[in-house]
Amino acid sequence: MKPNRLAGHTMPDEGRLYDARGMRIYRGRARCSCGAESEQVYTSGTRRRGWHFDHKNAIRAGAS
């Protein structure tokens, strides 16, 4: 996967979410720093990064 940087769109902790106790959830949705969350549940960092790559491309397509 090629680098695909976009200002304002990062994935802290590989997009992992946290539960009520502050513990990272390894199986779950991905979250971008812009607040967008994936609709699908992912079981690996690779799939979360793939979602984020597609999310940023969708942002670019809508902005142009």
C-alpha positions in Angstrom: 0.0 0.0 0.0 1.5 3.4 -1.0 1.6 6.3 1.4 -1.7 8.2 1.4 -1.4 11.2 3.7 -4.2 13.7 4.1 -4.2 16.6 6.6 -6.6 16.1 9.5 -6.9 12.3 8.9 -4.8 10.1 11.0 -5.4 6.8 12.9 -4.1 7.0 16.5 -3.4 3.5 17.9 -4.1 2.0 14.4 -7.7 3.2 14.6 -8.5 1.0 17.7 -11.4 2.1 19.9 -11.4 2.0 23.7 -14.0 0.4 26.0 -15.5 2.1 29.1 -12.4 1.1 31.2 -10.0 2.7 28.8 -8.8 -0.6 27.4 -8.1 -1.0 23.7 -10.5 -3.1 21.7 -8.7 -5.3 19.2 -11.8 -6.5 17.4 -14.0 -3.7 16.4 -14.6 -0.7 14.2 -11.8 1.6 13.0 -11.8 5.3 13.8 -10.2 8.2 12.0 -9.1 11.3 13.8 -11.8 13.3 11.9 -14.4 11.3 13.9 -15.5 8.9 11.1 -15.9 5.3 12.1 -16.1 2.2 9.9 -19.4 0.5 9.5 -17.7 -2.9 9.6 -16.0 -4.6 12.5 -12.3 -5.5 11.8 -10.1 -8.1 13.4 -6.7 -6.8 12.4 -4.7 -3.6 12.1 -4.1 -4.3 8.4 -7.8 -4.2 7.6 -8.3 -1.1 9.7 -5.5 0.6 7.7 -7.2 -0.6 4.5 -10.4 1.0 5.6 -8.6 4.3 6.4 -6.9 4.3 3.0 -10.3 4.0 1.3 -11.8 6.6 3.6 -9.1 9.2 2.7 -9.6 8.4 -1.0 -13.3 9.0 -0.6 -12.7 12.3 1.1 -10.4 13.4 -1.8 -13.0 12.3 -4.4 -15.7 14.3 -2.7 -13.5 17.4 -2.3 -12.5 17.7 -6.0 
